[in-house]
Amino acid sequence: MFLDSLPSVTVLRSSVVDSGARRGFSGCYPTNQKHGAALSFPRSGPIRESLCICLSASAALPAPTEGKKQPFDAGEAPLLVKELNESFRAGRTRSYEWRVSQLKGIGKMVEEREKDISEALYKDLSKPEFEAFASQFMVQRSALMEYLHAKTSTTAYPSSAEIVSEPLGAVLVISTWNYPFLLSIDPVIGAIAAGNAVVLKPSEIAPATSSLLSKLFEEYLDSSAVRVVEGAVPETAALLEQKWDKIFYTGKNIKLIAYECIHHGFFSLVDYIITTKDFAPKLINALRNGIEELLDEYKVFNKIVVGGQRNKKKLKIAPTIFLDVPEDSQLMQEEIFGPLLPIITVENVKDSIDLINSKSKPLVAYLFTDNQKLRNDFMKNVSSGGMVINDTVLHVTVSNLPFGGVGESGMGSYHGKHSFDAFSHKKAVLYRSFSGDSPVRYPPYTPENKKLMRAVMNGGIFDIILALMGWSRD
């Protein structure tokens, strides 16, 4: 992220704020109670140069929760894949009716079991109900099946062509713990819409959500083609040994032929901020005031929050800000799944862009500025999976925008129509009649035929007429 509005700031996952922008600060801090609190400054408040930083959702790995898991014997993996392949080959998942019925089933599941899902997310992540609603239930519910028509060139005349989206077959979706519902449902919707048979392997680190998904999928969806497998490393390893038509993976980098890897935790946090040295004190004061206001708000509701300290038993960390931490520190090298915010100071805006580009390409970059030139420079010179100007995270709410990384932050993209594409093969189809075949394609290859072929390739009707008459522009 780059902040150019309290004079130049950059926050990475990445964010940049420019000193002309006016923005409010917002954050959310988890507690041991089922209520969330958010702090905000007015968007047009008295701070002339402002910022927008997203603080945490969850501070540490969630604790195991009680509850029985549906047993899965690793030895059953071959049979599971065999059954799904049989359903796919029988054409069960390809029909329009089946796809729509399953998508409606997911919509019904989310609508009817919203409370159960929110409770599971709270057990796993201490996620407030409102935050769960806002961040986890943004899923696509409509079937995304369409044929994309392609233009044909005159060299293929007389013919027509189209790109046909066809399902891949049996696919495996391995989701992550930090957004255990959204990052499970979103790719599954795309896989079903494309006509595939699907196995979902939720994260064992979010056991309550994993168990609930297993139960709900069995209740609302067709178990002959859509399954959930619970478990940890042995179960995942057994699944990965099987032959899949695609493996869709969300998590750290792993060596897979085809995968979707999100290396930076699905935009839940800003990794760090870059700002100028003279602006750093203003930024820190603004963040400190915001955090104090948030803590005061929790005290009103009799909620215990200890700023800057850790509660290992409850897996809580108070919001903590760091200034100019060493580049080789663990804080700067590892993913941050907690309310820890490093601030890096630079001399000018260009240095912030150079610093971003010296690191692995981020999943998303944020820029806050009213400066059009800075916007253009940032867009042209910063490579990232996605980019948001003057806000954070909102790109994921736009269903026709792809979500995914680039380089180490991810391979491929999904979301909305792009999820459908991720689980489809684009088959090129050319239709041609037996009439109207051109003899210039076949021997003997004469200079006249070469002229005609060149005219056809150029696509100019006048050139084609000249070539047929034995003339040329030369």
C-alpha positions in Angstrom: 0.0 0.0 0.0 1.3 3.5 -0.7 0.0 6.5 1.2 0.6 9.7 -0.6 -1.9 11.7 1.4 -0.4 12.7 4.7 2.7 13.2 1.9 3.8 9.7 0.7 3.1 6.3 2.1 3.2 2.8 0.9 1.7 -0.2 2.5 2.5 -3.6 1.1 0.3 -6.2 0.6 0.9 -3.5 -1.0 -0.5 -0.2 -0.2 0.4 3.3 -1.1 -1.1 6.5 0.2 -0.5 9.9 -1.4 -0.6 13.2 0.4 -3.5 14.6 -1.6 -5.9 11.8 -0.8 -8.5 12.1 2.0 -9.3 8.9 3.7 -10.5 7.4 6.9 -8.8 4.8 9.0 -10.7 1.6 9.7 -9.8 -1.6 11.6 -11.2 -4.5 13.5 -9.8 -6.3 16.4 -10.9 -9.8 17.6 -11.9 -10.4 21.2 -13.1 -13.4 23.2 -16.7 -12.3 22.8 -19.1 -12.6 19.9 -19.1 -9.0 19.0 -16.9 -6.9 16.8 -16.0 -3.3 17.0 -14.8 -1.0 14.2 -13.2 2.4 14.5 -13.4 5.0 11.8 -12.5 8.5 11.1 -14.7 10.5 8.8 -13.7 10.3 5.2 -13.6 14.1 5.0 -12.3 14.7 8.5 -9.8 17.3 9.7 -6.7 15.3 8.8 -5.7 16.9 5.5 -3.5 14.0 4.4 -5.0 10.8 5.5 -4.6 7.1 5.2 -6.4 3.8 5.2 -4.9 0.8 6.9 -6.6 -2.5 7.5 -5.9 -4.1 10.9 -6.4 -7.7 11.7 -9.0 -10.2 11.7 -7.4 -13.0 13.7 -4.1 -12.9 15.5 -2.9 -16.5 15.5 -3.7 -20.0 14.4 -7.1 -21.0 15.8 -7.3 -23.5 18.6 -8.7 -27.0 17.9 -12.4 -27.2 18.6 -14.4 -30.1 19.9 -16.5 -32.2 17.7 -16.4 -35.4 15.8 -14.9 -35.5 12.3 -16.3 -37.6 9.6 -13.7 -40.4 9.3 -11.8 -40.8 6.1 -9.5 -43.7 5.5 -6.6 -42.7 3.2 -7.1 -46.1 1.5 -10.5 -44.9 0.3 -9.1 -42.2 -1.9 -8.8 -44.3 -5.1 -12.4 -45.5 -4.7 -13.6 -41.9 -4.1 -11.9 -40.6 -7.3 -13.3 -43.6 -9.2 -16.8 -42.9 -8.1 -16.6 -39.2 -9.0 -15.1 -40.1 -12.4 -17.9 -42.5 -13.1 -20.5 -39.8 -12.3 -18.7 -37.4 -14.6 -18.3 -39.8 -17.5 -22.0 -40.7 -17.2 -22.7 -37.1 -18.0 -24.4 -36.4 -14.6 -22.5 -33.1 -13.9 -22.6 -31.8 -17.5 -26.3 -31.1 -17.7 -27.6 -27.5 -17.3 -30.2 -28.7 -14.9 -27.7 -30.4 -12.6 -25.4 -27.4 -12.5 -28.3 -25.0 -11.7 -29.7 -27.4 -9.0 -26.3 -27.6 -7.3 -25.7 -23.9 -7.4 -29.2 -23.3 -6.0 -28.4 -25.9 -3.3 -25.4 -23.8 -2.3 -27.5 -20.6 -2.2 -30.1 -22.3 -0.1 -27.4 -23.7 2.2 -25.9 -20.3 2.8 -29.3 -18.7 3.4 -30.7 -21.3 5.7 -27.5 -22.1 7.7 -26.0 -18.7 8.0 -26.1 -18.8 11.8 -24.4 -22.2 11.9 -21.7 -21.0 9.5 -21.1 -17.8 11.6 -20.9 -19.9 14.8 -18.3 -22.3 13.2 -16.2 -19.3 12.0 -16.3 -17.9 15.5 -15.2 -21.2 17.0 -12.3 -21.4 14.5 -11.2 -17.8 14.2 -13.1 -15.7 16.9 -14.5 -13.9 13.9 -17.4 -11.5 14.9 -20.7 -12.3 13.3 -20.9 -9.1 11.3 -17.4 -9.6 9.9 -18.2 -13.2 9.0 -21.2 -12.0 7.1 -19.3 -9.3 5.3 -16.2 -11.3 4.4 -17.4 -14.9 4.0 -20.8 -14.8 2.4 -19.8 -12.9 -0.8 -20.2 -15.9 -3.0 -21.4 -16.3 -6.5 -24.8 -18.1 -6.8 -25.6 -18.0 -10.4 -24.6 -20.6 -13.0 -21.9 -19.4 -15.3 -22.2 -21.4 -18.5 -21.7 -19.8 -21.8 -20.0 -20.2 -25.2 -17.5 -17.6 -26.3 -17.6 -16.9 -30.0 -14.4 -16.3 -31.8 -13.7 -14.3 -35.0 -12.5 -16.3 -38.0 -9.9 -15.1 -40.5 -10.4 -15.0 -44.2 -7.8 -17.7 -44.6 -10.3 -20.2 -43.1 -13.2 -19.1 -45.4 -15.8 -20.5 -45.7 -16.0 -21.5 -42.1 -17.1 -20.4 -38.6 -15.5 -20.9 -35.2 -16.2 -20.8 -31.6 -14.6 -21.5 -28.2 -16.5 -24.1 -26.3 -16.1 -24.3 -22.5 -16.0 -27.9 -21.5 -15.6 -29.3 -17.9 -12.3 -30.8 -17.0 -13.6 -33.9 -15.1 -12.8 -34.7 -11.4 -11.2 -31.8 -9.6 -9.7 -31.4 -6.1 -10.1 -28.1 -4.2 -7.8 -27.7 -1.2 -8.8 -24.6 0.8 -7.1 -22.6 3.6 -7.9 -21.8 7.2 -7.9 -18.0 7.3 -11.1 -17.7 5.2 -12.3 -21.2 5.6 -15.8 -20.7 4.2 -15.3 -18.2 1.4 -12.1 -19.9 0.0 -13.9 -23.2 0.0 -17.2 -22.2 -1.5 -15.9 -19.8 -4.2 -13.9 -22.3 -6.2 -16.4 -25.1 -5.6 -19.1 -22.9 -7.2 -16.9 -22.3 -10.2 -16.1 -26.0 -10.5 -19.8 -27.0 -10.3 -20.9 -24.3 -12.8 -18.3 -25.6 -15.2 -19.8 -29.1 -14.9 -17.1 -30.9 -12.9 -17.2 -33.5 -10.2 -15.6 -31.9 -7.1 -13.8 -33.0 -3.9 -13.3 -30.3 -1.3 -10.5 -30.7 1.3 -11.0 -28.0 3.9 -8.3 -27.0 6.3 -7.9 -29.1 9.4 -6.8 -25.9 11.2 -10.4 -24.6 11.0 -12.1 -27.8 12.3 -15.5 -26.4 13.1 -15.9 -25.0 9.6 -14.5 -28.1 8.0 -16.9 -30.3 9.9 -19.9 -28.1 9.1 -19.0 -28.0 5.4 -18.9 -31.8 5.4 -22.3 -32.0 7.0 -23.9 -29.3 4.8 -22.5 -30.6 1.5 -24.0 -34.0 2.3 -27.3 -32.4 3.1 -27.7 -29.9 0.3 -25.6 -31.2 -2.6 -25.4 -34.3 -4.8 -22.9 -36.6 -3.0 -22.4 -38.7 -6.1 -20.4 -35.8 -7.6 -19.7 -33.3 -4.8 -17.8 -34.5 -1.7 -16.0 -33.1 1.3 -13.0 -35.0 2.8 -11.8 -34.0 6.2 -8.4 -34.7 7.7 -4.9 -33.5 8.0 -1.6 -34.3 6.2 -2.2 -38.1 5.7 -5.6 -37.5 4.1 -4.3 -34.7 1.9 -1.3 -36.8 0.8 -3.6 -39.7 -0.1 -5.8 -37.4 -2.2 -2.7 -35.8 -3.9 -1.5 -39.3 -5.0 -4.7 -39.8 -7.1 -5.1 -38.7 -10.7 -7.1 -35.5 -10.9 -8.0 -33.4 -13.9 -7.1 -30.3 -11.8 -5.9 -29.5 -8.3 -6.9 -26.1 -7.0 -4.8 -25.1 -4.0 -5.0 -22.2 -1.7 -2.0 -21.9 0.7 1.7 -21.8 0.7 3.7 -22.7 -2.4 3.7 -26.4 -3.3 4.9 -28.1 -6.4 1.9 -29.0 -8.4 1.4 -29.1 -12.2 -1.7 -27.1 -11.9 -2.6 -25.1 -8.8 -3.9 -21.8 -7.5 -1.5 -20.6 -4.8 -2.2 -17.6 -2.6 1.0 -16.9 -0.7 -0.1 -13.9 1.2 -3.2 -14.9 3.1 -6.1 -13.7 0.9 -5.8 -9.9 1.6 -6.7 -10.1 5.2 -3.9 -7.9 6.3 -1.5 -5.3 5.0 2.0 -6.7 5.3 3.7 -3.4 5.8 3.5 0.4 5.1 6.1 2.5 3.3 6.1 6.2 4.1 8.5 9.2 4.1 10.6 9.9 7.2 9.0 13.2 7.9 5.5 11.8 7.6 6.1 8.7 9.8 5.3 10.5 13.1 1.9 11.7 11.8 1.1 8.3 10.6 2.0 6.6 13.9 0.0 9.1 15.8 -3.0 8.6 13.6 -2.7 4.8 14.1 -2.1 5.1 17.8 -5.2 7.3 18.2 -7.3 4.9 16.2 -6.2 1.9 18.2 -6.8 3.8 21.5 -10.3 4.7 20.3 -10.9 1.1 19.5 -9.7 -0.1 22.9 -11.8 2.5 24.6 -14.9 1.3 22.7 -14.3 -2.2 23.8 -14.0 -1.0 27.5 -17.5 0.5 27.1 -18.8 -3.0 26.3 -16.8 -4.5 29.3 -14.5 -6.3 27.0 -10.9 -6.9 28.1 -8.2 -5.8 25.7 -4.6 -5.4 26.6 -2.8 -3.4 24.0 0.6 -4.7 22.9 0.4 -7.9 24.9 -0.4 -11.5 24.0 -2.8 -14.0 25.5 -1.5 -17.4 24.5 -4.4 -19.2 26.0 -7.0 -17.3 24.0 -4.7 -16.8 21.0 -5.0 -13.0 21.0 -2.5 -10.3 20.1 -3.2 -6.6 20.6 -2.6 -4.3 17.7 1.1 -3.5 17.5 3.0 -1.1 15.3 6.7 -1.3 14.3 8.8 1.4 12.8 11.7 0.7 10.5 12.2 -2.9 11.4 15.2 -4.7 9.8 14.6 -6.0 6.3 15.9 -9.4 7.2 13.7 -9.8 10.3 11.2 -12.5 10.5 8.4 -9.9 10.7 9.4 -8.7 7.2 10.1 -12.2 5.7 7.1 -14.2 6.9 3.3 -13.9 6.3 1.5 -12.0 9.0 -1.7 -13.5 10.2 -2.2 -11.0 13.0 -2.5 -7.3 13.9 1.2 -6.5 13.5 2.0 -3.6 11.2 5.5 -2.7 10.2 6.1 0.9 8.9 9.1 1.5 6.5 10.2 5.0 5.8 11.7 6.2 2.5 12.9 9.4 1.0 10.4 9.8 -1.8 7.6 8.1 -3.7 9.9 6.5 -6.3 11.9 4.8 -3.6 8.7 3.2 -2.4 8.0 1.7 -5.9 11.6 0.5 -6.1 11.2 -1.1 -2.7 8.0 -2.9 -3.7 9.6 -4.2 -6.9 12.6 -5.5 -5.0 10.4 -8.0 -3.3 8.2 -10.8 -4.4 5.2 -9.6 -6.4 2.3 -9.1 -4.0 -1.1 -10.5 -4.2 -2.7 -7.0 -4.3 -1.3 -3.5 -4.2 -3.2 -0.5 -2.8 -2.6 3.1 -3.8 -4.2 6.1 -2.1 -3.8 9.4 -4.0 -5.5 12.1 -5.9 -2.5 12.5 -8.1 -3.3 11.1 -11.6 0.3 10.9 -12.6 1.2 8.9 -9.5 -1.7 6.6 -10.2 -0.5 5.9 -13.7 3.1 5.5 -12.6 2.1 3.1 -9.9 -0.1 1.1 -12.2 2.6 0.8 -14.9 5.5 0.1 -12.6 4.2 -2.1 -9.8 3.4 -5.7 -10.7 0.8 -7.4 -8.5 -2.0 -9.9 -8.7 -4.5 -7.1 -8.3 -4.6 -3.4 -7.6 -7.1 -1.1 -5.8 -6.9 2.7 -6.0 -8.1 4.6 -2.9 -9.5 1.6 -1.0 -8.7 -1.9 0.1 -10.1 -5.3 -0.6 -13.1 -4.1 -2.6 -11.9 -5.6 -5.8 -13.0 -9.0 -4.5 -16.6 -7.8 -4.3 -16.7 -7.2 -8.1 -17.6 -10.6 -9.6 -16.3 -9.8 -13.1 -12.8 -9.0 -11.8 -10.4 -11.9 -11.5 -8.8 -12.6 -8.1 -5.3 -14.2 -8.0 -1.6 -13.6 -7.7 1.4 -13.4 -9.9 4.7 -15.0 -9.4 5.2 -16.2 -5.9 1.8 -14.7 -4.8 -0.1 -17.1 -7.0 -0.7 -18.8 -10.3 -3.9 -18.4 -12.1 -7.0 -16.5 -11.0 -10.6 -17.2 -10.1 -13.8 -15.4 -8.8 -17.1 -15.2 -10.6 -16.8 -15.9 -14.3 -13.1 -16.5 -13.8 -13.8 -19.4 -11.4 -15.8 -20.9 -14.2 -12.9 -20.4 -16.6 -10.4 -21.9 -14.1 -12.3 -25.2 -14.1 -13.0 -25.3 -17.8 -11.1 -26.3 -20.9 -11.4 -23.8 -23.8 -11.8 -26.1 -26.7 -11.2 -24.6 -30.1 -13.9 -25.7 -32.7 -13.8 -24.8 -36.4 -16.8 -25.6 -38.7 -16.2 -25.8 -42.4 -18.3 -26.9 -45.4 -17.1 -29.0 -48.3 -17.8 -26.3 -50.8 -15.7 -23.2 -51.6 -12.3 -24.8 -51.0 -9.5 -22.7 -52.4 -7.0 -24.4 -54.8 -4.2 -22.0 -53.8 -3.7 -24.1 -50.7 -2.5 -27.1 -52.7 0.4 -27.8 -55.1 1.6 -26.8 -57.5 2.8 -23.7 -55.7 3.0 -20.9 -58.3 3.9 -17.2 -57.9 0.3 -16.3 -58.7 -1.0 -18.6 -55.9 1.5 -17.0 -53.5 0.2 -13.5 -54.4 -3.3 -14.7 -53.8 -2.4 -16.3 -50.5 -0.6 -13.1 -49.4 -3.7 -11.0 -50.4 -6.0 -13.4 -48.4 -3.7 -13.2 -45.4 -3.7 -9.4 -45.5 -7.5 -9.5 -45.6 -8.0 -6.8 -48.1 -10.8 -7.4 -50.6 -9.2 -5.2 -53.2 -5.9 -7.1 -52.9 -7.8 -10.4 -53.3 -9.6 -9.1 -56.5 -6.3 -8.0 -57.9 -4.7 -11.3 -57.2 -7.5 -13.2 -58.8 -7.1 -11.1 -61.9 -3.3 -11.7 -61.9 -2.4 -8.2 -60.9 -0.9 -6.7 -57.8 -0.4 -3.3 -56.2 3.4 -3.4 -57.1 
